[in-house]
Amino acid sequence: MRIAIIAPGSRGDIQPYIALGKGLQDAGQGVLVVTNQEFEPLVRSYGLDCRPIAIDVQDAFQEQGTRAAMESGKVLASFVKLAHIARRATRMLAEIGLEVCKDVDGILSGFAGLLIGYSLAEKLGIPLIQAYNVPMTPTSAFPGALVSPPPFALTGIGNRLSHRVSRQVVWQAARFAGAEARKEVLGLPPASFFGPFGSELLKRGPVFYGWSPQVIPKPSDWDDTIEVTGYWFLDEPVGWTPPAALDEFLQSGPPPVCIGFGSMSHRDPEATMRLVLEALRMTGQRAIVLSGWGCMRGSGLPGNVFVADSAPHAWLFPRVAAVVHHGGAGTTAAGIRAGLPSIVIPFHGDQPFWARRVAELGVGPAPIPRRRLSARGLARALEEAMTDNDMRRRAAALGARVRAEDGVGRTVEALGRFEMGS
């Protein structure tokens, strides 16, 4: 069996699909990953075949309008910006996908590649394997991931409706971005306004959700075509070694906190860095700051702060005392796996959903929306995460349970059952 994985987006979007691809390849399946060009070396470092599309998502995220939309916390504004970024990428995904998917047995995609994955499966008459790390299937058990919850608890019907609204936010952005590609590249009619979610192609399944059932159990109203598998973790490549300066900083004192916002951009990176440094001054904490796509750097840093462009979370997080992050699904999972309290500063999208879940599980303080972040608020959250022993015990216990799971292995095994028709 040969599978094409359609996985555009940021590094956090792509890493779980590299993990799945590696698991499938280790099980004897052929795998091809289609992603944006800056991640081709990462994909190939895990021994996977890759077809890159000629777009640099990081550069697009640095545009001032995109930065402002991200920091605003407004879901619609963020998705409109992302849809504009995605238009050119979607056309290239369709062109390359049409070429490479003619020889595959199935297409695997998450919501970042949903429209093109679905359109290619529709065009070529091959199965679509849905693999998400954010809820996309309506349930009465909890609210949708892209809907701000009201100040009162929703009923089961309200929760189901909120999922349909969340799904439409994703679908309308994808539909806007992919309209030209469907018509001009794939020769297909316009995508349904309300989405393909009731189509026979999607109903056939399977649907995989790559989070731990310890974090969100599988709802009782999801059927047997849906699997909550456990997280799809990607460990650092074989032979990876940390920069000597980073390793020396870690060895030079007690475990620091790690602060980083991944692919999230800041309207004023220097002001954000000053805010972080002031919170660290208030608490006296040592810290590793991951500058990421937000370009958080500084000159004349105090000796208790080390700035690195990036480091694999699977290596770094077990060596720190707590994590401050944006609440992306992958970073949230990495913090949970390491057994650490997480201080979540959500920007947009599904990040507030994961931030709330961290707080509900008691493994992190109440989230601080990015637009409300202050040095004093961050300092209070840091103190809570470092001194609340019950929170730290809960985080350690949850991390141990999550580390005992094998989300990739379970997904590969379940996909094998599906392919055999059982």
C-alpha positions in Angstrom: 0.0 0.0 0.0 1.2 3.5 -0.8 -0.1 6.6 0.9 0.3 10.3 0.1 0.1 12.6 3.1 -1.0 16.1 2.3 0.4 18.3 5.1 0.8 22.0 4.5 1.2 24.5 7.4 3.6 25.4 10.2 6.1 23.0 11.8 3.5 22.2 14.5 1.0 21.3 11.8 3.4 19.0 10.0 5.2 17.2 12.7 2.4 14.8 13.7 2.1 13.7 10.0 5.8 13.0 9.8 5.4 10.8 12.8 2.5 9.0 11.1 4.4 8.7 7.9 7.4 7.2 9.7 5.2 4.7 11.5 3.5 3.7 8.3 6.9 3.3 6.5 8.3 1.3 9.4 5.3 -1.0 9.0 6.2 -1.6 5.3 3.9 0.9 3.6 5.0 3.4 1.0 4.7 7.0 2.1 5.1 10.3 0.2 4.7 13.6 2.1 3.5 16.8 0.2 4.4 19.9 2.3 5.8 23.4 2.0 9.4 23.7 0.9 11.0 24.8 4.2 10.2 21.5 5.8 11.6 19.2 3.1 14.9 18.7 5.0 12.9 17.8 8.1 10.8 15.3 6.3 13.8 13.7 4.6 15.7 13.5 7.9 13.2 10.9 9.0 13.8 8.8 5.8 10.5 9.8 4.1 10.0 10.8 0.5 8.9 14.4 0.0 7.4 16.6 -2.7 7.7 20.2 -1.6 5.5 23.1 -2.8 7.4 26.3 -3.5 5.9 28.5 -0.8 7.5 29.7 2.5 4.8 29.8 5.1 7.1 31.5 7.7 7.6 34.5 5.4 3.9 34.8 4.9 3.3 34.8 8.6 5.7 37.7 9.1 3.4 40.2 7.2 2.2 42.9 9.5 -1.5 42.2 8.7 -1.1 38.6 9.6 0.7 39.4 12.8 -2.1 41.8 13.9 -4.8 39.2 13.0 -3.0 36.5 15.1 -2.6 38.7 18.1 -6.2 39.9 18.0 -7.6 36.5 19.0 -10.4 36.9 16.5 -11.1 33.5 14.8 -12.7 34.9 11.6 -10.0 37.6 11.1 -7.3 35.0 11.6 -8.8 32.5 9.2 -9.5 35.1 6.5 -5.8 36.0 6.6 -4.7 32.3 6.6 -7.1 31.7 3.6 -5.4 34.5 1.6 -2.0 33.0 2.4 -3.3 29.5 1.4 -4.6 30.4 -2.0 -1.3 30.1 -3.9 -0.2 27.1 -1.8 -3.5 25.3 -2.5 -3.1 25.6 -6.3 0.4 24.1 -6.0 -0.8 21.4 -3.7 -3.4 20.5 -6.3 -0.9 20.5 -9.2 1.6 18.3 -7.3 -1.0 16.2 -5.7 -2.6 15.4 -9.1 0.8 14.2 -10.3 1.8 12.1 -7.3 -1.5 10.7 -6.2 -2.2 8.8 -9.4 -0.1 6.0 -8.1 -1.2 5.9 -4.4 -3.8 3.7 -2.7 -5.0 6.4 -0.3 -4.7 10.1 0.7 -4.2 11.1 4.3 -4.8 14.7 5.4 -5.9 16.8 8.4 -7.9 20.0 8.3 -5.0 22.0 6.8 -5.1 19.8 3.7 -8.7 18.8 3.9 -10.1 20.5 0.8 -7.3 19.4 -1.5 -7.1 15.9 0.0 -10.9 15.5 -0.5 -10.8 17.0 -4.0 -7.9 14.7 -5.1 -9.7 11.7 -3.6 -12.9 12.7 -5.4 -11.0 13.3 -8.7 -9.0 10.1 -8.6 -11.6 7.8 -7.0 -9.3 6.7 -4.1 -9.9 6.6 -0.3 -9.4 9.6 1.9 -8.0 8.9 5.4 -9.0 11.7 7.7 -6.4 12.3 10.5 -6.9 15.3 12.8 -5.4 16.6 16.0 -8.3 19.0 16.5 -12.0 17.9 16.9 -13.9 18.0 13.6 -16.8 15.6 14.3 -19.8 17.0 16.1 -20.5 15.6 19.6 -22.6 16.5 22.6 -19.8 15.9 25.0 -17.8 19.1 24.7 -17.9 22.4 22.7 -16.3 22.9 19.3 -12.7 23.9 19.1 -13.1 27.2 17.3 -16.1 28.6 19.1 -15.6 30.8 22.2 -17.8 29.2 24.9 -20.6 31.4 26.4 -20.4 32.2 30.1 -22.9 29.4 30.8 -22.6 25.6 30.1 -23.9 24.5 26.7 -26.4 21.6 26.5 -25.6 18.6 24.3 -27.5 20.2 21.4 -25.5 23.4 21.9 -22.2 21.5 21.9 -23.1 19.7 18.7 -24.1 23.0 17.1 -20.8 24.6 18.1 -18.9 21.9 16.4 -20.8 22.5 13.2 -20.0 26.2 13.4 -16.3 25.3 14.1 -16.3 23.0 11.1 -17.8 25.7 8.9 -15.1 28.2 9.9 -12.5 25.7 8.7 -14.4 24.7 5.6 -15.2 28.2 4.4 -11.6 29.3 4.6 -10.5 26.1 2.8 -13.3 26.6 0.2 -12.2 30.2 -0.5 -8.5 29.1 -0.8 -9.2 26.1 -3.0 -11.9 27.4 -5.4 -9.5 28.2 -8.2 -7.5 25.0 -7.8 -10.6 22.8 -7.9 -11.8 24.4 -11.1 -8.6 25.1 -13.1 -6.3 22.3 -11.9 -8.6 19.5 -11.1 -11.5 20.2 -13.4 -14.1 19.8 -10.6 -17.3 21.7 -9.9 -17.3 24.2 -7.0 -17.1 22.6 -3.6 -20.3 22.4 -1.6 -21.1 25.5 0.4 -21.8 23.4 3.5 -18.9 21.0 3.0 -18.5 17.4 2.1 -19.1 16.1 5.6 -22.1 14.0 4.7 -20.6 12.6 1.5 -20.1 8.9 0.9 -16.4 9.5 0.4 -16.0 10.8 4.0 -18.7 8.5 5.5 -16.6 5.5 4.6 -14.0 6.5 7.1 -11.7 6.0 8.7 -11.3 9.1 11.0 -8.3 9.2 13.3 -7.9 11.7 16.1 -4.3 12.1 17.3 -4.8 13.1 21.0 -4.7 11.1 24.1 -8.0 9.6 25.5 -6.5 10.7 28.9 -6.9 14.3 27.7 -10.2 14.0 25.8 -11.9 10.6 26.0 -13.7 9.4 22.9 -17.3 10.6 23.1 -20.0 8.0 23.3 -21.8 9.5 20.3 -18.9 8.8 17.9 -19.2 5.6 15.9 -16.8 2.8 15.2 -15.3 4.5 12.1 -13.7 7.1 14.5 -10.6 6.3 16.6 -9.0 8.4 19.3 -5.6 6.9 19.0 -3.2 8.8 21.3 -0.8 11.5 20.3 1.4 11.2 17.2 4.7 12.3 18.7 7.8 12.9 16.6 11.1 12.4 18.5 14.3 14.2 17.4 16.1 12.6 14.5 18.7 10.0 15.2 22.0 11.6 15.8 20.6 15.0 16.7 22.7 16.9 19.3 21.9 20.1 21.0 24.0 23.2 20.5 26.8 23.2 23.1 25.7 26.6 24.5 22.2 25.4 25.1 23.4 22.3 26.8 25.8 24.3 29.0 23.0 26.6 30.1 20.8 23.7 31.1 23.7 22.2 33.1 24.6 25.5 34.8 21.7 25.7 37.3 18.3 24.4 38.3 15.8 23.4 35.4 14.6 26.6 33.7 11.2 27.4 32.4 10.8 27.2 28.6 9.0 30.1 26.9 8.1 30.1 23.2 5.1 30.8 20.9 6.0 28.6 17.9 4.8 29.9 14.6 2.8 32.7 16.2 3.9 36.2 15.1 3.9 39.3 17.2 3.1 42.9 16.0 6.0 44.1 18.2 8.5 41.2 19.0 10.8 43.5 21.0 7.9 44.6 23.3 6.9 41.0 23.8 10.5 40.1 24.7 10.6 43.0 27.2 7.4 41.8 28.8 8.8 38.2 29.1 12.1 39.5 30.6 10.2 41.7 33.1 8.1 38.7 34.3 11.3 36.7 34.7 12.9 39.5 36.7 9.8 39.5 39.0 10.0 35.8 39.6 13.8 35.3 39.5 13.3 32.3 37.2 15.9 30.9 34.8 14.4 30.6 31.3 15.1 29.3 27.8 13.2 31.5 25.3 12.6 29.9 21.9 12.4 32.8 19.5 10.5 30.9 16.8 8.7 32.6 14.0 7.8 35.5 16.3 11.5 36.5 16.3 11.7 37.2 20.0 15.3 38.2 20.6 17.1 40.6 22.8 20.5 42.2 23.4 22.2 42.5 26.8 20.2 39.5 28.1 20.6 38.7 31.9 22.5 35.6 32.7 19.4 33.7 33.7 18.0 33.8 30.2 19.1 31.9 27.1 17.6 32.5 23.7 17.5 29.7 21.0 15.9 29.7 17.6 14.3 26.3 18.3 14.9 22.9 19.8 13.0 19.6 19.5 10.3 19.6 22.2 10.8 15.9 22.8 14.4 16.6 23.8 14.0 20.0 25.6 10.8 19.7 27.6 11.9 16.8 29.9 14.8 19.1 30.9 12.8 22.1 32.0 10.5 22.8 34.9 7.4 24.3 33.2 6.4 25.5 29.7 4.9 28.8 28.5 3.4 28.4 25.0 0.7 29.4 22.6 -1.6 26.4 23.0 -1.0 24.8 19.6 -2.2 21.2 19.6 1.4 19.8 19.2 3.0 22.0 21.8 0.2 21.3 24.3 0.7 17.6 23.7 4.5 17.9 24.2 4.1 19.7 27.5 1.6 17.1 28.7 3.9 14.2 27.6 6.8 15.7 29.6 4.6 15.8 32.7 5.0 19.6 33.1 2.6 22.4 34.1 1.8 24.5 31.0 1.1 28.2 31.1 -0.9 28.7 27.9 -1.1 32.1 26.1 -3.6 31.4 23.3 -3.6 33.6 20.2 -6.3 32.3 17.9 -7.9 29.2 16.3 -8.0 26.1 18.4 -5.5 27.4 20.9 -8.1 28.7 23.4 -9.7 25.2 23.3 -6.5 23.5 24.3 -5.7 26.2 26.9 -9.1 25.6 28.6 -8.5 21.8 28.5 -5.1 22.2 30.2 -6.7 24.3 33.0 -9.7 21.8 33.3 -7.3 18.9 33.8 -5.5 20.9 36.5 -2.1 20.7 34.8 -1.7 24.5 34.3 -3.0 27.8 35.5 -5.9 29.6 33.9 -5.0 30.7 30.4 -4.0 34.2 29.5 -5.3 35.3 26.1 -2.4 37.0 24.1 -4.2 40.3 23.9 -4.4 40.4 27.7 -0.8 39.3 28.4 1.1 41.5 30.9 4.4 41.0 32.7 2.6 40.9 36.1 0.0 38.3 34.8 2.7 36.1 33.4 4.8 36.4 36.6 1.7 35.3 38.7 1.2 32.3 36.4 4.9 31.3 36.6 4.8 31.4 40.4 1.6 29.2 40.4 3.1 26.7 38.0 6.3 26.5 40.0 4.9 26.3 43.5 1.5 24.5 43.2 2.6 21.0 44.2 -0.8 19.5 43.5 -0.7 20.9 40.0 2.8 19.5 39.5 1.8 16.1 40.7 -1.2 16.0 38.4 1.0 17.0 35.5 3.6 14.4 36.3 0.9 11.6 36.6 -0.8 12.6 33.4 2.5 12.7 31.6 3.3 9.2 32.7 0.0 7.8 31.4 0.4 9.6 28.1 4.0 8.3 27.6 2.6 4.7 28.1 0.5 5.2 24.9 1.5 4.5 21.3 -0.7 6.7 19.2 1.2 6.1 16.0 1.2 2.4 16.4 -2.5 2.3 17.2 -3.2 4.4 14.1 -1.1 2.1 11.8 -2.8 -1.0 13.2 -6.3 0.5 12.8 -5.5 1.6 9.3 -4.4 -1.9 8.5 -7.8 -3.3 9.7 -9.6 -0.7 7.5 -7.6 -1.6 4.4 -8.5 -5.3 4.9 -12.1 -4.3 5.0 -12.8 -5.7 8.5 
